Amino acid sequence: MQSPELETVEIHPPGPARAAIIWMHGLGADAHDFEPIVPYLHIPAKAGLRFVFPNAPVRPVTINSGMRMRAWYDILAMDIPQRQDKAGIYASAKAIQALIQRERNRGIPSERLIVAGFSQGGAMALHTGLRYPESLGGIMALSAYLPVAETLAKEAQPSNAAIPIFMAHGQQDPIIPLHHATASRDYLASLGYKIDWHLYPMAHEVGPQEIQDIRAWLLRVLEVA
């Protein structure tokens, strides 16, 4: 499956860009989904952080009766980690890697690049970031899980063995049940990854306290005082 060139929505810092976050939306959403959160993060101008929100390809989604929508990969069954569209996941990872390279071509060092996402987008952030061959600045996975976990030990890159990872989940999430996220967290920990884990009394969403925790984490990994 050929990976598409992804369209993006971007929010630029007031001055020169010194860092970038590539933030993937969830199933059926689009690149504008997390745009409204940016002002609430209150990232200081001196961080030079560029937000890059890509559009996932439009594809049929099996679990939604084959309806075409933006999706990073097909969802084949309700028990998401058991039946996975591996070809779709790897194709989207290749397209996200191309976005990382585009940011590097625009002058952002790889260690100043963060991959992030919500739900399916968070799954892609984990999948892509841990397999990227050069050191990245961090991975943020919101209401997500680790896809294709069975190949990670073989495909993980040593350059990102110590990458900061922020994982957050809602206790009442009906879409990606909490146990999928905790199983992913525990498996990553068993491989030696350090997880900054956050749990909130919410469903499949992003809440105010989570936004504050994301802000604190971003400032820390970007080393903004």
C-alpha positions as CSV (number, residue, x, y, z in Angstrom):
1,M,0.0,0.0,0.0
2,Q,1.5,3.3,-1.1
3,S,1.7,6.0,1.6
4,P,0.0,9.2,0.6
5,E,1.5,12.7,1.0
6,L,-0.4,14.1,4.0
7,E,-2.1,17.5,3.9
8,T,-1.5,19.5,7.0
9,V,-3.0,22.4,9.0
10,E,-0.2,24.4,10.8
11,I,0.0,26.9,13.5
12,H,3.3,28.8,13.5
13,P,5.0,30.5,16.5
14,P,5.3,34.3,16.4
15,G,9.1,34.0,15.8
16,P,11.3,31.4,14.2
17,A,10.3,27.8,14.7
18,R,12.7,25.9,16.9
19,A,10.6,22.8,17.6
20,A,7.6,21.1,16.1
21,I,4.8,18.8,17.2
22,I,3.1,16.5,14.7
23,W,-0.3,15.8,16.2
24,M,-2.6,13.2,14.6
25,H,-6.4,13.2,15.0
26,G,-8.6,10.3,15.8
27,L,-10.9,8.2,13.6
28,G,-13.4,10.2,11.5
29,A,-12.0,13.6,12.6
30,D,-9.7,15.8,10.6
31,A,-6.6,18.0,10.8
32,H,-8.7,20.8,12.4
33,D,-9.8,18.7,15.4
34,F,-7.1,19.8,17.9
35,E,-6.5,23.2,16.5
36,P,-8.7,24.9,19.2
37,I,-6.6,23.4,22.0
38,V,-3.4,25.3,21.0
39,P,-4.4,28.7,22.7
40,Y,-5.2,26.8,25.9
41,L,-1.7,25.3,26.1
42,H,-0.2,28.7,26.5
43,I,3.1,27.7,25.0
44,P,5.6,30.6,25.4
45,A,6.7,32.3,22.2
46,K,10.3,31.6,23.1
47,A,9.7,27.8,22.7
48,G,9.3,28.4,19.0
49,L,6.9,25.5,18.8
50,R,5.2,24.8,15.4
51,F,2.0,22.7,15.5
52,V,1.5,20.4,12.5
53,F,-1.9,18.7,12.3
54,P,-2.0,16.2,9.4
55,N,-5.1,14.8,7.7
56,A,-5.4,11.0,7.6
57,P,-6.3,9.4,4.3
58,V,-9.9,8.7,3.6
59,R,-10.6,5.0,3.5
60,P,-13.4,2.5,4.2
61,V,-13.7,1.5,7.9
62,T,-14.9,-2.1,8.4
63,I,-16.4,-1.5,11.8
64,N,-18.4,1.4,10.5
65,S,-20.1,-0.8,7.8
66,G,-17.4,0.2,5.3
67,M,-18.2,3.9,5.4
68,R,-15.4,6.1,4.0
69,M,-13.8,8.5,6.5
70,R,-10.5,9.8,7.6
71,A,-8.6,7.0,9.3
72,W,-5.0,6.2,9.8
73,Y,-5.8,2.5,9.4
74,D,-8.9,0.3,9.1
75,I,-10.6,-0.9,12.3
76,L,-11.6,-4.6,11.7
77,A,-13.3,-5.5,15.0
78,M,-14.3,-4.1,18.4
79,D,-11.4,-5.9,20.1
80,I,-9.0,-3.5,18.4
81,P,-5.6,-5.0,19.5
82,Q,-6.5,-8.5,18.4
83,R,-7.4,-7.9,14.7
84,Q,-5.3,-5.1,13.2
85,D,-4.8,-3.6,9.7
86,K,-1.0,-3.9,9.8
87,A,-0.6,-2.8,6.2
88,G,-2.6,0.4,6.9
89,I,-0.6,1.1,10.1
90,Y,2.8,0.7,8.4
91,A,1.7,2.8,5.4
92,S,0.5,5.7,7.7
93,A,3.8,5.4,9.7
94,K,5.7,5.9,6.4
95,A,3.6,9.0,5.7
96,I,4.2,10.4,9.2
97,Q,7.9,9.7,8.8
98,A,7.8,11.8,5.7
99,L,6.3,14.7,7.7
100,I,9.1,14.3,10.3
101,Q,11.6,14.6,7.5
102,R,9.8,17.6,6.1
103,E,10.2,19.3,9.5
104,R,13.9,18.4,9.5
105,N,14.3,19.9,6.1
106,R,12.7,23.1,7.5
107,G,15.5,23.3,10.1
108,I,14.0,21.5,13.1
109,P,16.5,19.0,14.7
110,S,15.0,15.5,15.2
111,E,15.4,15.8,19.0
112,R,13.1,18.9,18.9
113,L,10.3,17.0,17.2
114,I,7.4,15.5,19.1
115,V,4.9,13.0,17.6
116,A,1.5,13.1,19.2
117,G,-2.1,12.0,18.7
118,F,-5.5,11.1,20.0
119,S,-7.1,7.6,19.8
120,Q,-6.0,6.2,16.4
121,G,-3.6,9.2,16.1
122,G,-2.1,8.3,19.5
123,A,-1.6,4.7,18.4
124,M,0.2,6.0,15.3
125,A,2.4,8.3,17.4
126,L,3.5,5.3,19.6
127,H,4.0,3.1,16.6
128,T,6.0,5.6,14.5
129,G,8.0,7.3,17.3
130,L,9.4,4.1,18.8
131,R,10.5,2.9,15.4
132,Y,12.0,6.1,14.2
133,P,15.8,5.7,13.5
134,E,16.9,9.0,15.0
135,S,16.3,10.5,18.4
136,L,13.0,12.4,18.7
137,G,11.9,14.8,21.4
138,G,8.9,12.9,22.8
139,I,5.8,10.9,22.1
140,M,2.3,11.9,23.4
141,A,-0.5,9.3,23.2
142,L,-3.9,10.4,24.3
143,S,-6.7,7.9,24.8
144,A,-4.7,5.4,22.8
145,Y,-2.9,2.0,22.8
146,L,0.1,0.4,21.3
147,P,-0.7,-1.2,17.9
148,V,1.3,-4.1,16.4
149,A,2.9,-4.6,19.8
150,E,4.2,-8.0,18.9
151,T,6.8,-6.5,16.5
152,L,8.0,-3.7,18.6
153,A,10.8,-5.5,20.5
154,K,12.3,-6.4,17.1
155,E,11.7,-3.1,15.3
156,A,12.3,-0.6,18.1
157,Q,15.2,1.8,17.5
158,P,17.8,2.2,20.2
159,S,18.0,5.9,19.4
160,N,14.5,6.3,21.1
161,A,15.0,3.9,24.0
162,A,14.9,6.8,26.5
163,I,12.3,8.9,24.7
164,P,9.9,10.8,27.0
165,I,6.4,9.2,26.6
166,F,3.2,10.9,27.8
167,M,0.2,8.6,28.0
168,A,-3.3,9.7,29.2
169,H,-6.6,7.9,29.3
170,G,-10.2,8.3,30.6
171,Q,-11.4,5.9,33.2
172,Q,-14.8,5.6,31.5
173,D,-13.5,5.4,27.9
174,P,-16.1,3.2,25.9
175,I,-14.2,3.4,22.6
176,I,-10.7,2.3,23.7
177,P,-11.3,0.6,27.1
178,L,-8.8,1.5,29.8
179,H,-7.4,-2.0,30.0
180,H,-6.1,-1.7,26.4
181,A,-4.1,1.4,27.4
182,T,-2.8,-0.1,30.7
183,A,-1.7,-3.2,28.9
184,S,0.2,-1.1,26.4
185,R,1.7,1.0,29.2
186,D,2.8,-2.2,31.1
187,Y,4.3,-3.7,28.0
188,L,6.2,-0.6,27.2
189,A,7.5,-0.5,30.7
190,S,8.6,-4.1,30.4
191,L,10.7,-3.1,27.5
192,G,12.4,-0.4,29.6
193,Y,10.5,2.7,28.4
194,K,9.6,5.3,31.0
195,I,6.0,6.3,30.8
196,D,4.5,9.6,32.2
197,W,1.0,8.1,32.9
198,H,-2.1,10.1,33.6
199,L,-5.6,8.9,34.3
200,Y,-8.7,11.1,34.3
201,P,-12.4,10.7,35.3
202,M,-13.7,11.0,31.7
203,A,-14.7,9.1,28.6
204,H,-13.1,9.2,25.1
205,E,-12.1,12.9,25.2
206,V,-9.6,15.5,26.3
207,G,-10.3,17.3,29.5
208,P,-9.1,20.6,31.1
209,Q,-6.8,19.0,33.6
210,E,-5.3,16.9,30.8
211,I,-4.6,20.0,28.8
212,Q,-2.7,21.5,31.8
213,D,-0.7,18.3,32.2
214,I,0.1,18.2,28.4
215,R,1.3,21.8,28.7
216,A,3.6,21.0,31.7
217,W,5.0,17.9,29.9
218,L,5.6,19.9,26.6
219,L,7.5,22.6,28.5
220,R,9.6,20.0,30.3
221,V,10.6,18.1,27.1
222,L,11.2,21.3,25.2
223,E,13.2,22.6,28.2
224,V,11.3,25.9,28.4
225,A,11.7,27.4,31.8
